[in-house]
């Protein structure tokens, strides 16, 4: 009888425990580069997602269940990312956020897809990632071809008629140049020069002379900030005042250090907004909370996009979708959800929809000034 009483008591206690508590924590995976050359990005990804999870848990969790973030370091390396994906696939997570770097993300895609887990890339812009037809893959960052269209739109808006396109033969810069050229051809803007420089050189006078002879009214160099700074400085030294623009690989303050304030003044580039320039109510509340906890701002927008990935996963789960197929179907119908970096939504391929790129102009003090939409 005593044994029966203990059993009945245990059953009574079990019935008093909320069902949500019995279900346990909701585990969400985060794959990010906590070590390696992109460690600052990865640390911010972890800090941002952890901050958002803490806020959700403080409000009672998702449908009464507390959120637990399971973090794996991919070191910004494809082989390490494959191992990280395998660990997350067996960790009981409902979805995976990450990662930064297209090649790193690509190394994890098939592993997570075979494990039937939703994956949301954050800093992985390569077009082919969403051309594979993987039904559970999404990304909160735009694609490289979207940047090409945004660049062409900025050129048309600026009234430029004869454009010189210069790249550095890297997959990113060449791809951006090709996408921009295709968009400009459709818009009827003449491309008067199309060629590449060799990155890492110290003297670009020869290529600048070739550019000048083509008589463009705008030079668009699609490469990275070190070469951009050199081009600006040497263009200034040769007395050629033609305007120059760039893409988001130029979005780095060292650009001004290399070029000098005077040579950099007036240079403009298109880029996702810097964290401090994100102007939604959600972004402002997030930045206030981030500053309060970490006494700084995120190093880049790419880390913030991990926060957007968390927010859409949270919203999908809160709507009652706890199976991968249901989460994916919900995400593909999502449009106009307020996010940290702007409106969030996805198309049938899993790509983010909506305008995202903004224009920055460098002022006389070397400060990047966000331009009105």
Secondary structure, DSSP 8 states (H G I E B T S, - for coil): -HHHHHHHHHHHHHHHS-HHHHH--EEEEEEE-SSSTTHHHHHHHHHHHHHHHHHHHHTT-BTTB-EEEEEEE-TT-HHHHHHHHHHHHTTT-SEEE--BSHHHHHHHHHHHHHTT-EEEESB---GGGGSS--TTEEESS--HHHHHHHHHHHHHHTT--EEEEEE-SSHHHHHHHHHHHHHHHHHT-EEEEEEE--TT-S--HHHHHHHHHTT-SEEEE-S-HHHHHHHHHHHHHTT----EEE-GGG-STHHHHHH-HHHHTT-EEEEE--GGG--SHHHHHHHHHHHHHHSS--S-HHHHHHHHHHHHHHHHHHTT--SHHHHHHHHHT--SEE-SSSEE-B-TTS-B-S--EEEEEE-TTS-EEE---
